[in-house]
Amino acid sequence: MRAEVRARGIDPLRDPSAVKTLVDEVVASLVLDDELTGAAISAFHAIAGFGPLQPYLDDPSVEELWINAPGRVFIARDGRSELTTIVLDAAQVRDLVERMLRISGRRLDLSTPFVDAMLPDGSRLHVVIPDITREHWAVNIRRFVVRARTVSELVDLGVLTAPAAAFLEASVTAGLNILVAGGTQSGKTTFLTALLGSVPATERLISCEEVFELRLDHPDHVALQTRSLSLEGTGDIPLRRLVTEALRMRPTRLVVGEVRQAEALDLLIAMNSGMPAMATLHANSAREAITKLCTLPLLAGGNIDPSFVVPTVAGCVDVVVHLGTSPAGRCVREIAAVSGRVESGVIEMAAIFGQEDGTLVRAAGVPPHLDRYRDHGIDILARLSERDG
C-alpha cells in the first residue's frame, strides 16, 4: 500500500479519502476472511493517520492524549486521566511526531527542543525532547472537542444557569470587555468560543493565538497565529506582534486566545483605545485574574509602572468569568464586575453571580457601563431584577 501511495502521488495527510479508497482495494484483494474490516482500519491508520493513537483521536469523548514514555500513553475523558494499553517504542514515537509536524512546517531539534503545532483536525500538539526531558520524548495532543458554540448550549451542558447566560449574551452584545479565567482544562477556550457566538454578525473579529484553537462561524473573522524561529534564527512572530498588527486590520472586536506574558500590555492598550476585547487567562479566581493582569504587563519592560497598569486594568476590564471543575464536571464559579474604581492600589470588584451550595445564583453586583447596554436596547438592571424574581 505504501508503494501504491508513492506511485499514485497521494499525500496521505492531505487526501485521506484517496488513501481510504486505496486501502479498501488492496485489502480486499489480499484478505478473504472476517479480519477484512480490522485489517483495512489498521492499514488506514498506519498510512493516513497516526497509527495506534488514531482510534483515540477519532473518539469524540477523548479531550487530551499524552505520552510520557513509549509504554506510558494516557488519555483524558471529562477531565479524568486513564492509562491506555498502547505500547510503542522510541522510534515509533519519533516517527509519529515527525508525521504530525510535517503539515505544520514547524521543526523540532536540539536547538529548538519545544514545539507547538496544529494537527490537521485542529488539535494542538506540544512536544518536548531530551535533554530538556530526562529520557523520553514528552508528547501532548490537546483535542478541541467543541461541545458548545453558543452560550445557550453551555446551559444545556450544565456549565452555567440560564440567567447567567442571558447576562453574558447581553454583555457581549453591548461590547463589554470580558476576561475568561480558570485553571488548566477548565474549559476556557470552549467558553470563549461560545461567548463569541453572541457577537453581532455586523462586527469584524480579529483573533490572535499561539496556535489556532478558536473555531468560529462568524461571517467576518480573521484568525492569526504566532510563528516560531526559522532555521536561521529569524522570522519569529510573537503574540505581541499579532495584537499590534490586528489593530491595523479594522477590527471592531479583538480576541486574544490566551494572555500569558507581555502581550497583556498590548491588550490593555487596545482596550484603552475603545476596542472591545475578550481574552482568556490562567487564574484561580476572578480576583486573582485581575491581579495577574496587573502583573503581566510589567514583563514588557522596566519603564512600565504599576501606577499606569492598575488604573488601566480597572478602567478597561468590565466582566470576569471564572471557570472551575467539580465532580460533576466543568462549571462557572463566579461572574464578577469590575467597577473601574481603585482604592489603595486595589481594584474594586463585585460578584454578579456566585456559587451557593453548588449552584450559580444571582449576587448583589451590577455591571459597569449601563449606557452601553441601553445603546443596544437592553435594560440590563431590569433583566437582572426579573431573574431575581
Order of alpha helices (4+ residues) and beta strands (2+ residues): alpha-alpha-alpha-alpha-beta-beta-beta-alpha-beta-beta-beta-alpha-alpha-beta-alpha-beta-beta-alpha-beta-alpha-beta-alpha-alpha-beta-beta-beta-beta-alpha-alpha
